[in-house]
Amino acid sequence: MKAYRASILRFDEQHRAQYDEDGLLVVGPDAQGRQVVRAVGAYAQLAPDYAGLNIEHLPGRILAPGFVDMHIHYPQTDVIGAPADGLLPWLENYTFPHESRFSAPDYAAEVAQFFVAELLRNGVTTSLTFATSHPTSVDALFTEAQRQQMRLITGKVLQDRHSPDGVRDQTEQSLVDTEALIKRWHGVDRLGYAITPRFAPTSTAAQLRGAGELAAKYSDVWIQSHVAENLGEIAWARELFPDSRSYLATYNDFGLMRPRAVYAHCIHFDDDDRALMRDTGTVAAISPTSNLFLGSGFFDYAGADRVGFGYGLASDVGGGTSFSPFHTMLAAYYVGREGQTKTGLSLSPQQLWWQHTAGAAAALGLDGVVGNLQKGCEADFVVLNPQATPLLARKTSLANSLDELLFAMIVLGDDRLVERTVISQAG
């Protein structure tokens, strides 16, 4: 077992932060050999029980759960920051041409290595990730995540129409490839598979139907796609699927809404859509930097909470503008303030942090597994240095409450705040 002495941040079942200013985190192997939290709490209370351990003392540092990114595109690592008039031109002019390169195994492997390293450098320890339509891209990313012993979920993109040469796949072969990849990778070490239609307009009814059949056959895999991000996209989807009540309902019509189904954006919803999310156990991946960058709109937090469906935060690189969870949390705060009706919504620092850790984990069906530092959770965590920059050090030294400390790090933090990322490794 290993032990760490520092300030410790974690969350209780009511989404409230628990904070030990002088805490002890003890990690050790579980029955499967995975490093998990064995004990956590105040140092003064726990230290006598672990006097025999070599305790690593990290004065001035904060141990916090590793961040969970619910939606990100690893093939768009080099598309980040590309100028465009909106979502559909951005896809046509930048994203699709770049993704066509991932048919080459060496190129896919090189980007996968950089991508995983960048996630870990920014403190992201669990990720639900898009690959491309090429099975090689999936193999490359899973291989690198397995090498790093990272918890990662990805899948081959399905897009058999309205897509250019180089990324468009073939209906029957795409489903064969998907099932083969599920069998090869799902449940191996810390890896999970996600059935991944890009979005409804780029899949035929036959492809969506086949994806739904695979989702029913493999009920513990994830499903991921996009929905209701952009008004032009919504109008297009309604033209292509006129028999569905809404763009979102199209996915339900093909059996693609259930627990472990994650849809990015979910901006332009009505209450029937929100109720469908709630009733099927489907969740939203909120992508605030992407939505602001592409001018797509604002996620309606108040509507989601009023009807009651789950959600968590996501970077959505490369439409999103940063790998940093701190930038994502700050953008979510902007969305709450500017995007809600009437007076706006002021998301608390604890709520923002929960959305990117324990809340995102719960939305993925991984509650109590990752995203927290409660007893039994896998020992993925970050070591934060609140004195990482002169301004951050000055501001955090003035904090009179946990909310003030957390909000200072959200507003002023970036990758420099993350001093170390620790991944739960096999014993």
N, C-alpha and C positions, 0 to 999 in steps of 0.2 A: 504493500500500500504506500501511497504518497500523501503528503499533507502540505497545505499552503496556508500561510497566515497573511491576511490582508483584509481590507474592507470587502464585503460580499453582498451582491445584489441578486435577488431571486424574487419569485412571484408566488402568491398563494392562490387558492381556488377561486377567490373573488377578484382576481386580476390585480390585487394590490401588491405593491412592492414591499418586500421585506429587506431590511438593510442592517447588516452588522458592521458597525464602524471598525471594530477589531474582531474579525471573524476567523474561523478555521474551516477549511474545506478538506475533507479526507476522501480520497478516491482509491478504489481497489477493484479487483476483478469480481464479476458476478459468476454464476454457474456456467455461463457460456464463455467465460474468459474475457469478456468485454469490460473495460474500465468504466465504472459507474460511481456516482456519489454514494459513499458509504455513511458519511455524517457531515452535517453542516450546521453552523450556529456560532454563538459567541465563543471566542477563544477561551475566556476564563472558565466557561462551563465545560467545554469539551477537552481542553488540553490535558487534564489529569488522566483521561481515559486513553490518550494516545502519546503518553510520555516517551514510549520507546521508539517512536517514529522520528525520522529526520525531517523536521519541519522547515520548508522553504519560507523564509520571512520576506515579504514584499512590502515594506513600509511605503505609505503614500500611494499605493496602487489599489485598484478596484478589480475584483474578480466578478465578471458578469457572464450570463449565458451567451454562448455563441449565437450569432444572429441567423435567422432563418429567412431566406429569400424565396418567396413563393412563385416568382415568375421572372425568368431571365433567359436571354438567347445567347448561347455560347458562340454560335457562328457570327454574331453581330458585334463581337468584340472590337473589330476594326471599323464598324459602321458608326460607332458612337460619335456624336458631334457632326454628322453629315447634314448639310442644310437641305430643306425641302419645304414645299408649300403645304404639306399635310401628309396624312397617313398613306394614302394610296400612291401619290407620286414618290414618296420616300421608299416604299416597297419596290416600285418599278425601277427607279433610277439608281438605288444603292443596294438595297437588301438582296433582292433576287440575284443580280449579277455576282455579288460577293458570295452568296451561299452556294452558287454553282461550283465553286472551287473545292468544296468539301467532298467531292467524289474521289479526290486524291488522298490516300491514307496518310502519307507523310505530312501533308499540309494540315489535315484534320488533327493529327497527333500533336503537331507543333502548337496550334492554336489552343487545343485542349490543355496542354501543359501550362501555357501562359494564363488561360482563363481560370483554372483551378488555383494556381498560385495567387492570382489577383483576388479571388474570393477570400482565400485564407488570409492574405495580407490585410484585407479590410475587415476581418473578423467574422466572415460568413462561414458557418460550419455545416449548414444544411441548405440544399438548393433544389428546387424544382425547375428544371432547365429544358428549354427547347434545343434540339439538335437541328439537322436539316433532313431533307427527304432521302438522303443517302445513308444506307446502313453503316457505311464506313465511319460516318460522323458519330454515330451512336457508339460503335465499338471503341473509337478513340477516346471519347469522353469517359465512358465507363472504365476503360483501362487505366486512365490517369487517376480517376477518383478512387479506384480500388488500390492503386499504388500508394496514394496518400491516406488511405483508410478513412475517407470522407463519406458521410451520408449524403448521397446524391440520387436524384430521380430524373430520368430523362427518357426520351423515346424518339423514334423515327417520325418525322413530319409526314403527314398524309396530305397530298395536294395533287389531284389527278385532273384538274381543269383550271382554266383561267390563270395559268402560270406559264412562264416562258420555258423554252428548252433549257435544260441544265438543272432545273429544279422540279419540273413536272414529273410525277411518277405514273405508273400504270396500275389501274385499279386492282386487278387480281394479284399481281406481284407485290403490291404495297402491303396487302393484307397477309400474304404468305411471309413476307419479310418481317412484318410486325410480330407475328406469332413466333417466328424463329428467334427473334431478339428477346421476347418475353421468356422463352424457355432457356435461353442462354444466360440471361443476366438477372432476371427478377429474383430478389431474395438472396442473391450471392453477396456474402459479407454484409455491407451496409448499403447496398444498391437496390433501387426499385425502378420498375418500368412504368412509363406513362404512355397510354394510347393518345396520339397527338394529331388530330386534325388541325391543320393550320388555322383556318376559320371556315365556317360553313360555305361561303362563296367559292372557295378553291377546292371543294370536294363535291363529287357527284353524289346523288342519292345512293348509288350502289356502294360507294366507298364509305359513306357515313353509316349505312346499314351494316356493312361488314365490320366497321369499327365497333358499333353497338353490340354486335354478336360476340366479338372478342371480349368486350367489357363484361358481358354476362357470363362468358365462359371462365374468365380469369377475374373473379370478383374482388381480389385483393390488390390488383394493380390500380394505378392512378389513371385519370383522364385529365387532359389539359387542352385548352384552346383559348380563343379570344371571342369576346362578344360585346356588342353595344358600345364600341369604343368611339365611333365616328359616325356622324349623321349620314354621310354618303355611303358608308359601308352598310349601315342599317337599311337604307333604301334599296341597295343592291341585293342584300339578303332577302328582303321581302319580295322582290321581283323574281328571284330564283326559287323561292320556296313559298308560293302564294297560299298553300293550304295550311301552313303553320300560323298559329295565332300571333306570334312575334318572332323576332330573330332568335331570342333565347329559347323559345318553345321548339324551334327547329331541332335543337340538340336533344331535347326530351323526346321528341317524336321518333328519333332514331336510337333511343336507349342510352344516351350519353350523359344523363344526369343522375347522380347517386352520390353517396358518401365516397370520398376520395376523388371526386370530380372538382376541378379547379378551373374557373374561367377568369381570365384577365380582363380588367377594366370595369365592365358592368356599370357603365356611367348612365346611359340613357334608358332607364328602367321605369316601368309603371308598377303599381302595387301588385298586379297579377304576376309580373315577372319576379318581384321580390318574394311573393308567396310561393312561387314555383321553386325558387332557390331554397327557401326554408323547408318546404315539404319534401324535397328530394334529398336533403342533406348536402346539397352542392354549395360551394363556397366561392368567394370572390378574392382575387389577387389584386389589391389596390396598387396602382402604378403611378404615383403622383408626379415624379419628375418627367416621365414619358408623356403623361397627359398634358402637363404644362408646356413641354417642349413642342409637341405636335398640335397644340391647340385643340385637343379633343373634347375637353370638358372637365367637370369635377365630379368625383365620386360623392354620392349622397349618403353621408354617414347617418344622418338623422332618419332617413327613410329605411336604411338597412336595419338600424336598431329598433325602429318602430315596428317593423314587420317581423324582424328576428331571424336574419340569416348570417352565417359566419363569414369572416374575412380576415385578412392579414396583409402585411405590406410586402412590396416587391420593387426591385430596381428597374426591371424591364430594359436593361441594357440590350441592344443599342438604341432603341427609341428613348429609353431612360438615359440620363446624362451622367450617372456616376455609379460605381460599384459600392460607394460608401453608404452604409446604413444610416449614418448621421445625416447625410444629404437627403436621403429618402424620408427620414422621420421629419426633418424640417419642412420638406415639400408637402408632406401630409398635413402638417400644421397649417401651412398656407391654404391648402384645399379646404380644410375645416373652416378657416376664418373667412375665406373669400367665396367658397363654392356653395354655402348653405343659404337658405332663404332667410330673409329678414335680418336678424341680429348676428348671424354667423354662429359657428360652433368653435369653442376653444378647447381643443383636445389637450388633456393634461399630459405633462411629461411622462408620468407613469403609464398612461394609456398608450401613448405613442411607442414607448419602449416595449410594452407588452405586445403590441401589434406586430413587432418585428422579431419577437422571440417566442415566448410561451403561447401567445395568441396565434401566431402563424403556425406553430407546431400543432396546436389543437385543430386548426382548420385543415391541416394535412392528415389528420387522423393519427398524429404522433404525440398526443398529449401524454406527458409523463415519460416520454422517451428522449426527446431533445428540447431545446429552447428554454430550459430551466435548470436550476441547480438544487432542486429538491432531492431528497434521498431517493435513490433508485434510478435517477436520470443518467443517461450516458454522459460521461465527463468531457463534454465539449464546452470550452469556455475561453473567454478573452481576458487578457491582463491589460487593463486600461491605465494610462498615465494621465491624470487630470492636470498635470503640469507640463504637458507635451509641447506647448507653445507659450510664449510670454503672455499673450492676451488670455489664453485659456487658464493659465496658472493664476493670473491676476483675478479673473472672474470667479473661478471655482473657490479661491481662498475667501471670497466674500459671501459664499453661499450660507444661508442661515437655516436651510431645510433641505430635505432630500429632493423635493421638486425643483428647487433652485439649482441644486447641483446637477441633476439630470438634464434640466433644460439648458444650462450653460454648455454641457457637452453636446447636446443635440444641435444647438445653434452654432457653436464654434468648432465642433469636432470634425475630423476627417481621418484619413488613414494614419496620420501621425499619432492620434490618440491611442491606437491599437499597438501596444508594445509587444504583445506576443499572442498567438493563437494556439490553443492546446486542443488537440483532437483525441477523442477516446480511442485508444488503441487496444488491440488484442493483448492479453496478458502473456 
